[in-house]
Amino acid sequence: MAPHRLRTTFPDDAPVAGHLPFADAPGVPDPIGINSQWLTRGGRPWFPVSGEFHYSRYPAVEWEEELLKMKAGGITAVASYIIWIHHEEIEGRVRFDGDRDLRRFAELCARHGLDFIPRIGPWSHAEARNGGLPDWLLTRDLTPRTDDPAYLAAVRPWFAAIAEQLRGLDRAHGGPIVAIQIENELYDQPGHLLTLKRMAQEAGLSAPLWTSTAWGGVRLPPDELLPLYGGYTEAFWTEADGGWPDTCRKHFFFTHQRDDEGIGADLRPATVRGGEPDALADRFPWATCELGGGMAVSYHRRPYVDPDDIGALGLTKIGCGSVWQGFYMFHGGTNPSGELTTLQESHATGYPNDVPVLTYDFQAPLGEYGQYRRTYHELRLQHLLLADYGHLIAPMWSALPERRPEGQHDRDTLRWAVRTDGGSGFLFVNNHQPHEPLPDHPETSFTVEFPSSDSELALPSTPVTIPTGAYFCWPLRLDVAGLRLEWATAQPVCTVEDDGRTVLVLAATDGIAPELALDAATVTAVNTPSGSVTPVGDRLLVTGLRPGTDALVEVDTADGGRVGLLVLDATTARTAYRGVAWGAERLVLCDGGVVFDQEEVRLHGSGATTSFAVFPAPERVPVVDGVTVGARADGVFTQYPVPSAIAVDTGVSVTLVRSAGPAPETVTGVQNRASAPEDKYFDTVAAEYRVEVPDDVPPGTLLRLHWSGDVARAYLGDTIVADQFYSGRVWDIGLDRLPVGALRAEGLRLRVLPLHAQAPVHLPEQAGSSGETAAVTHAELVTARSWSVRAGRPAA
């Protein structure tokens, strides 16, 4: 195959600045700014990574640990809808107590160095009842989401209540609020959006950035709101028989098109027309707030999202030119129980999708009960890269090869792009997409021409095969503490300091041999633990390196410094966390979860978790749960065991009480979409099981159910405590959420409906036709362990 060649360009003109009325509070030490191409903070390009977490859908007692999980996953800003109906279901009784304590949630973000982005609505969507508008509001003689004076009169005290909760948490007072989103998915009313912004400001809300969703060709008040974009790998809101939407397919190509006209299209009347797609691209940077971290399921359409779908989407957006990675959702949750009604989106309220009553798991990187998913590890790898090099990538221009005329149905052309500043950059490749696998690309090499350089880069030294499903980023002319890394066929992860030496950690890609090309003029000596070092022209080529914990290439630089290049294998790299631990920034390897909390590191895992490894090793031997542990070398890391779990009874009894009757006929509702079965069928048709769990179940235990059917609900007494639409996935129920007394006295009842054979419902390939059988085939208890790691006695 011919080498892939790209002549990169970089704009001669500086980005437009000073044209937007966004300003940070006077005197803040790290003022936030913006130009037409990127954001700044403290005078330096800034690449934020935000993740959505709805506090009102999660127990307040667990917020802090979940926020620390998000931070360890590379999230720098937490976004959350403030869902009006969750706070004022009953008119005049505005609740900010318990799981609705907005102020405490924002303060926890601040405590742990996380920015906060309230999305204040009033209409949020969020798959909430009425899009978050309370029922009582809709009984009034008014037109919501307009400048109708009656509607604005109701919104004004709601904004005042939010402002009171967030008083003193703005940037002027050292608070975490860096942006505020107005409304959501409002396409053709720029005047109303401006009215809402002014009302929020009059109420006392303040932020350096005011934002709006921008998909669907939105029309915004000129220069008043920063447009934020999105992109999902799948969609629950399209038709059951529509196949994989083209609006989702395009996100797996490198393109400069920002808009996704598919998001929310089922709620956008055909007669409503926004502005031209990407009309704002010359005035605003490419920022996102809804890159899909997963996908919800609706009754009529139940997508299954693979972690690599999300990983590939995220990396591709960086290559396209994103300067703000914003994920929806990053953390799943559960709808609160309403006092008057259930609080989910449904046909009953005129919305086009029936969604589950309670679960809002979203297949997110962190699940409904805080479960770690592989998506979390895929995204963390990218976020570590942005933490170290986002300030370089943000001002880089995205250069794309010419597209073939087949457009987004082309599966044969390799998809790649370069972010460049004119003389260096990062090369991005995506060879993954859902549903329609992309082929291997054998004999692949790249030639990149930079406009500000006399030479070009041709890499690697020997063509490689890009495997199907691979997606990665390679550095081009990257400076590492005085060493110029001309290229590497491994992805930069992060840097860590070790005894005066900067170590760049890289992740190998399965199927591609790592190769490092060093600028010989910046090197005086190289030592590699495997492979060879070969002079090739003005470069030193490191080949044959076996990636792993011992694959540290040691370099003495021409300016007298020392640099390490540590190439981890792909699997190990996805266990890497970086954070401040025991007085210094360190790399921690753990196949579970890791959070960094001042002087304590907490590990989250299961009975299978046996150890963790640290680089550089702490000066004091760690104490794990109060016990000083031994240590052994694991390459350049020091590995420590964790105490084994105390054996507990993990047996769970599942008894069939009643077999299922014939599946109910499917009825259709809004937009002629299938509606969820009525409640009465759970009493008359559903298969029923009784579940009994041991008395001494440890905290953090999930009941994991392997099941098939259509819709399942779990009950304590007559109260629904969990539910799920079948999509081929296991069904987790957090036992910590259930009253222990009732669980022991009554047991848990499961009711499972079968799916009608002719139901107009989309099930993913993973589910097959098994939905027609209502059955719980297997149940198990999955216990999450947590270990506290602190500094102990000095190392010998």
N, C-alpha and C positions, 0 to 999 in steps of 0.2 A: 504494500500500500504506500502511496505517496505521503510524505510527511505533511502534517497539518501546519499551515503557515498563517500567521496573523501579523499584519502591519498595524501596530497600535497607534492610536492618535491620542493627543491630550490637548484640551482647549488652550488656546493662547490667551484668551481673556480670563481675568480673575472672576470668581463667582460674584454675583450681584450681592451687595450687602447694604444694610441700612434702609431697606425698602419695606421692612416688616415692623409692625408696631409692638413687637414682643420685647420685653425688657425684664431683667431680673431685679430683685430688690436691691436698693442702694447699699453698698458696703459689704455685700456677701463675699466671702473669701474665694469662691469658685463660681463667678458669674456665668450663667448660661446664656449663650448667644446663638444666632442662627444666620446663615446666608442662604443663597439659592441652591447650594449643593450639599452642605453638611451642617451639623450642630457643633457648638463649641462649649467647653466648660473650663473655666479657669484659663481662658485664652488658648486652649489646645483643642484640636478636633476631638469630638466625643461621639462614641458609638454605643448608645444605650441598648440594653437587652431587657425587655419587659415581659412579664408573664401575668396572666389573668388568674386571680384567686378570689372567689366570692366569699367574703367573710360570713355573710348571713346564710351561707349554705354549708357551714362547717362549725363544729363545736369550738367555742371560744377557749376552752381549757387546752386545746391542742394547737391554737394558732401559732404560738411562738416556735414550737419545734418545726412546724410545717414551713414557716417563713425561713427558718435556718436551712431547711432542705432546699428550698428554692434558691437561696443565696449560694449554697454549695454547688448547685446546678448551674451557676453562672448568671442567674437573674440579678439585675442591678436595680430594677424598678418593678414594684408590684402594682398592677392595675386592678381595679375592682368596680363593677357596677354598684351603685347605691340604689337598690331596687325599692321603689317607693312603696309598693304593696306589702313588702316585707316589714316595713317600718310603720305604716299607717293603714293597716287593713280596715280598721274601724275609724271613721272620720273623727278627727280631733284628739285621738289617742296615739300620739307619735311615740314610738318605742325605740330607744337606743340602749336597751338593757341586754344582758346575756350575750347570745350569739349575734345580736344586732348592734353591739357596742362599737360603732364606727371609730370613735375617738381612740379607744384602746387599741384597735387594730392599727391605726395610723401611727400611734405612739410606739408600738412594737416594731413597725417598719423602721422608724427613726432610730430606735435603740440599737438596731443591728445594721445600721448603715445602708438601709434600702430606701430608695426613693419611693414615693407614693403617687399614684395617678388615680384620683377619683373620677369615675365616669358618671356624671350627676343626672343624666337624663334631661327631662323628667321621664320620657319614654326610653326604655333601655333595650327592649326585646329580651335577650338573654334566655329565650325559651320560657319566660315567666308569664303568668296569667296577665292578659291584657298588655303584654309588653312591659309590665311593671306598673301600669296605671291602676290605682285602686278602683274597685267596683263602684264605690259611692261617687267617685268623680264622674264616671260614665253615665250615671243616672241623671246628671244635671243637664240643663239646656245649654249646651256649649259644644264647640267644635275643637276637640283636642288636637294638639300639635300644630296650632295656628296662633296668630295674634288676636284671636277672639278674646276680648277683655274678660269675659267670664272664666275662660281657661287660665289666662295669666293671673287672675286674682287668686285662683287655687294654687298655682305654681309658686307664687311669691312667698307664702309662708313655709312651703316645703323647702325652697332654697334657703330661707332664713334659718330653718332648723338644721340643715346640713352645715351652713356656715358657722352656727353656734357650736356644733360638735367639733369642727375643725379649727376653731379660733385659736390663734397662737401657734399653729402648725404650718404656717406658710414660711417661705424662705426668709422673709424679713425677720422672723423670730427664730431662725435656725431650724425650721421644720423641714419635713421631707417632701412636701408637695411641689413637684417640678412641672406638672401639667394637669390640666382639667379638661375633660371631654364634655362637650355640649351635645345633648340629644344623641341620636343614633340613626343612621340610614335614612336621613331626610334629604330628598334629592333635589327638590325644586322650590324650596322656600328659604332662600338666603336671608330675606328680611326677618323671618321668625328666628333663625339661628342667631342673628345679631341681637335681636330682642332678648333672647335667653342669655346670651353672654353678658349683656349690659345688666340684666336683672341679677345674675350671679355676682357680678362685681359690686352692684349696689348692696347686695346682702352681706358683703364682706369677704367673699372668696377671692383668692389671689394666687397667681402662679406665673412663672416666666413664660410658659407656653399654654396656649388655648388651642384645643384640637377639635377636629370633626372627622368622622368617617367619610371616605372620599370615593368609595366604589360606586358603580352604577352611573358614572358620568355626573357626579354631584355638582350642583351650583352652590358656591359658597359666597358669603359677603366678601368683597375684595380685600384680601390681605388681613382679614380679621381672625381667621382660624387656620391652623396648620393642618393640611389634608393628610390623613393617615389611611394607608391602603391595607389590603388583606389578600389572602390566597389560601384555599383549602385543597387538600388532596382528594376529598370526597365531599358529598353533599347529601344531607338527609332531607333537604327541602325541595328536591327535584322530583320528577315523576317516577313511580315505581318501575315502569317499563322503559325508562329513558336511556338505560345504559350508563357508561361512565361519561359524565358531562365534559364537553370540550373545554368549558371554562375551568375545569380542574386539570385537564391534560396539559394545558399550556404552561402550567407552573413548573413543569419538569423540563422546560426549554430555557435557555438563556435568551432573554429578550429585554428590551427597554420599555415595554408596555407595562405600566404600573397598575392600571385599572383591572378589576375583576368584576365584570358586569353580572356575573352569576350570583354573587352573594346577596341574599335577601330578595332575589328577583321575584319570589312567590308572594312577597308582601308589597311589591312595587307595581301599581296598576300600569297596564300597558299604555294608557293615555298619558302617564307621567313621563316626561322627558327631562333629563338633566342636561348638563353641559357636554361638551366634547370630551371623550376619554383622554386623559393625560394632558388636558389643556393647561394644567397648573405646573407642569414639569419644569418650565423655565424660571419659575419664581420660588419654588419650594424644593427642599431635598426630598429624596425618596425614603419616606418613613412609613413604618407599618405598625398596626396594632392588633391585627387579626390574621397572622399566619397560623394555620390550623395546627394546634398541638395534638389534636385528635379529631374526633367527630362524634356528635350526639347521634342517637337513633330516634327516628320517629316510627309510628306504627306502620305506615305504608312503605317506608324505605329505611333499611337498617345496615348502613355501611360497616365494613370491617376494615380497620386501618392498621397496616403493618408499620412497626417502628421505623423501618427503612424508608417508608413513604415520607414520614415527617423529617427524618434526617436529610434525605435528598432534597426535599422542598426547602428546608432552612438553608442549606449550603448553596443551593442554586440561587436563592434570592440575594445572598451576599455577592455572588458573582455577577448578578444582574445590575447591582448598583445600590442595594439597600444600605442605608446608614443608620437604621434603627430596626432591630429585630424585635417585633412584638408578637407574642404567642397567646392565642385564645384556644382552649384553656391551657394553662400550664398545670393547674391543680383542679381536680374534680371535686364534687361535693354532693349534697343531698338537699332537695327542696325542703324548707321548713313546713311543718304542718300548719295549715291555715286554721284560724278560729271559725271562719264562716264558710270557706270553700277550700278545695285544694288549690295549689298555687302554680300549677304547671300550665304551659300553653296547650290549648286543646280546641277541637272543633266546637265545643260547647260555647266558647266565647267568640266564635267567628274567625278564628285563626286557622291557617291551612294545614297545620300539623298537629296530630295527637302525639304527645311525648309522654314518657312515664310519669306517674304521679310524684314519685320521690327521687329516683336516682338522677343525678346530673354528673355522672362519672366522666363522660366525654371521651373515654379512652385516653385520658390525659397522661402526660409523663408521670405525674403523681396522681394516684387514683382517688376515688371517692372516700376511701378510708386511709389515705396517705401511702398507698402501696407504691413502691418503686417499680417503674416499668422500663423496659429496654429503651424506649424513646428518650427517657431522662438521660441515660448514659450517652446516647448518640448526640443529643443536643449539647450536653455538657462539654463534649469534646470540642465542639465549635465555639462555645461560649468562652472556654479557656483561651482559645486562639484570639478571640476579640478582646478579652481582658488585657492581653499583652500587646496586640498589634492593631486593635480597632482604631487607635488614633492615627495609624498609618493608612489603614484601609479606607477610612471614612472619606478623606479628600481625594482618593484615587478614582480615576475615570474607568468606567466599564467599557472594554473593547470587545466586540463580538465578531466572529467569522461570519461570512455571508451565508444566509439561510438558503436552503434549497427550496424550489417552488412547491414541494409537497407540504411545506409548512409544518403545522403541529401534528400531522399524521405521518411524518417522516420518522421511521424507526431505524434507518440504516446509517444516517450520518452521525458521527460522534458529536456529542454536545459539549462544548467547552467555551471558556471565556477567560479574559485576563483583566484584573483590576490593576491599574498602573498609574504612577505619578510621572511617567515619561522616561524614567530611567531604571525603575525596578518595579516589582509588583508581586502578584500572586496569580497562579494559574488554577482555574477551577474546571473540574470535569464532573459531569453527571451522566452515568450510564444506567440509571435506575428509573423506572416509573411503575406505578401500580397496574395490575390487570394485564398489561401487554408488555412482557419482558423484552428488554433490549438485548441485542446480540453482543457477543465478544467482539472486540476490535483488535485483531492481531497486527503485529508489525507497526505499532503506533509510535510516532515521534512528533515532536513539536518544534517549530521555529518561530520565535517571537522577535519582532523588530521593534526597538524603542526609538521614538523620534528624537530624544535628546542624547542618544548614544551613537557612537560611530560603529558599534558592533551589534551583532544579533546573538541571541541565545538559541542554541540548538540542543535539545535534550529529549530523552536521556542519551547516554553514549551509545547504547544499543537499543533498538526498538523493542517495545514491550507489548504484551497483550493486555488491553483494558478489559477486565472481566465483566460479564453481565452482572448488573446490580451494584457495581462499584460507584462511589462518589467520593471526591477528595479534593484537597487544595494543596498545591505545591508552591514553595517560596521561590522567587526569582530575584537574585541579587539582594539578599536580606543581610543587613548588618547585625551581627551578634557580638556585641562588646568588643568591636575592633576587628573581628573576623568577617570577611565577606563570603557568605554562602551563595555561590553563583546559582545553584539550584539543588534541590533534593527531591527525590521521588518518594517522599514521605511527608505527611502533613504536620506542620508545626502545631504543637499543643500549648506549651507555655514555657517560661523560663523559671529557674530557681537558682538561688545563690548557694554555693557550697565552698566555704573556706576561701573566699576571695575569688572564686571561679564562677562565671556565669555558665549555667548548663541549659542548653535548649533541648527540650524534650520533643521528640517527633513520634508520630504514629505511622507505622507501616500499613500498607493496604494489602490485604490477602491477595496473593497471586501476582504481586508486583515486587520485584526485588528492590530493596532500598539502595539508592546510590546517592552519594554526596559529592558535589563538585565545589572545591574550595579555591578561592582566588589566591594563587601562590604568592602574590605580592603582600598579602596580609598574614602570611604564615611563616614561622621559622621551623616548626617541628610538628609532626603528626604521629600519634600512636593509636592503632586500632586493635581491638581485642580479637577480631576475626576479619577475614577477607584480606584485601591488599590496598596499598596506596600507590597510585601510578601517576607520574607527571604526564600531562597531556597539554602541550602548548603552555599557556600561562595559567593553567589550573592543575590542582592535585585532585585526582579522582579516587574516591573511596568506593570500592565495589566488593561484593561477596560478603558483606556484613550480615551476620545472623541476628535479626532483631530479637530483643529480649531485655531482661532487667540488667544484663551485664554488657549490653552493646553500647558502651560509652567510648566514643572517639575523643581522645584528648588532644587538644591543639594549643600550642604556644603561638601567640600572635606576634606580629612584627613590632607592635608598640609595647611589648613586654608583658602583656596580659595572658591569662589562661582562660580557655573556653572548652566546654564539653558539649558534645552532640550525642544525646542519648536516644537511640531509636528503639522504641518499644514495639512489640508485635501488636497486631490489631486488637486482639482480645484483651491483653493486659492494659493497653492504652485506655480502653473503655472502663477500666476500674480505677483510673487516676483521678484524684481530687487534689486541689491546691488550696491551702489556707494557712492562716497564722496559727501555729500550734507550738506551745511550750517555748514561747519567746522568739520564734523566727518563722518565716514563711517556709513551708515544707510541702513535699509531695507525699500523698498517702495513697497506697493501693489497697483497695478493699472491694470484694465482689458484691458487697451490699451497699449500704448508704453510709455517708460520713457527714457530720455537721461539726462546724468549728464554733465554739461558744466561749470566747475569752480564753481562760486557762484550761478549759476542758474540751476534749474531743469526744464526741459520742458516735459510736458505730451502731448501725442498724442492720440486722441480718436475720438469719434463721438458724436452725440447728445445724445447717450445712456450713455456716461460717466458722472457719477454724483459725484464721489469722489475719493480720494486716501488716503492711510493710511501709517503711518511712524512709525518705531521702530528703535532705541529709539526716542522719540519725540524731536524735535529741541527745543533749549532753547528760540528761538524767534518764535512767531506765524507767520506762513508763510503768505506771501502776494501773492495772485494769480491774475495775470493780474492787479497789482496795487491795489487790494482790499484785506484788511485784512479779513480773513475768520474765522468762528467759528470752534470749535473742539468738538469732542465727543469721548469717549472711545470705542474702538472696541477690546476687549480682552486686550492684552498687547500693542496693537497699538493705535495710536491716529489718528482718521479719520478726514479729512477735505473735505468740499464740493468744487466743482468747479463751477464757474458761469455758469448758463444755457445758452445754445446757443440762439442767437437772431434768431427769426423765419425768414426764407427766403423762397422764392418761390422755391420749389423743384420739381415743375411740369415740365415735359418734354414731348414734343409732337413728336410722331413718326407716320408718315403718309406713307402708302404704295403708291408708285408712279407707280410701275410696278410689276406684278406677274412674278414668275420665269417660264422659258420655260423648256423643257425637259433637264435632266442632260446630259452633254456632255459625249461621250464615253471616257473611261479611256485609256490613252496611257501609255506605259512603257518606261523606260529609262535605266540608268546604272543598271547592275545586275538584269535586268528584273523587276525592282521595279516600282510601279505606280508613274507617274510624275504629278506634280501639273498642273491644267488646264491652258491653254494659256491665256494671257491677253485679247484676243479678246472676250472670253466668258463673261467677266464681262460687256462688252458693249451690248451683244446680248442675253444672256441667264439668267443672274443673276436677282433675285428679287431686286428691288430698293426701298429704304425707305429714306424719308427726316426727319431729326431730328432737332428740334428747341429747344434750351434751353433758360431759362430766362436771362435777361441782367445782373442781379446782382448776378450771381453765385459766391460764395466765393472762395478764393484761396484753392487749394487742393481738388477740387471737381472732382470725377470720374463719368463718364457716364458708368453705369453698364447695360449691355445688356444681356437679357436672350434670347437665340437664338438656332436655329438648322440649319443644312445644311452641307456643305462640307468646303468651303472656304469663308471667308468674308473679305471685305476691306472697309475701311472708307476713304472718299475723301473730301478735301476742294478744290473746283474747279476741276481741273484735276489731282491734286496731291494726291497720297496715303499718308495718315497720320497715319494709323494703320491697322493691319491685324491680322487674326487668322485662324487656322485650327480647325475645330470643334472636341471636345473631351468630350463633356458633361459638360464643365465648362462654367461659365459666362465669358463674354468678357468685360474687363475694358478698358476704354480709358481715359487718363488723360487730362482733358480740359485745364489745365495750359500749356500743350505743344502746344496748337493750337493758331494761331493768333486771338486775340479777334475780330478785325475788320472783318476779313473774316468769322469768325464763325457767327457773328451777321448778316452780309450782305447776306451770301450765305446759311447758315445752313450747316449741316453735311449730306453728302450723304452716305448711306450704300448700298453696293451691296453684295448679298449673293447667292452663287451657291448651287444648290442641289447636293447631292452625288448620283452617279449612283448606281443602285441596285446591279450590278455585279462588282462593283469596288473592286479590290484586295487591300483593305485598312483595317487595323485593327483599330477598335474603341473599347474603353473600355466598360465594362458592364454599366457604368453610362450613356453612350450615347445611348445604345440600337440601334434601327433602325431609330431613329429620324433624322439622317443625310440626309435621302432621301427627307425631306421636308425643303425647304429654307424659313425660317421665323424668324422674330424678334417678339417674343411673349410678351415681357415686357421690359420696360426701366425705369430706376430710376437714380436719382442723389445721390451719396454717398459723403457726405462732411466730410472731415477730419478736426478736430479741433485741435488746439494747445494752451496750456496754459503755461504761464511763472510763475514759482514759485520761489520766493526769500525770504530771511529772512526778517522779519518785526520787530515789537516791541517785547520787552522781554515778555515771558509768565508770567502770574500772579502767 
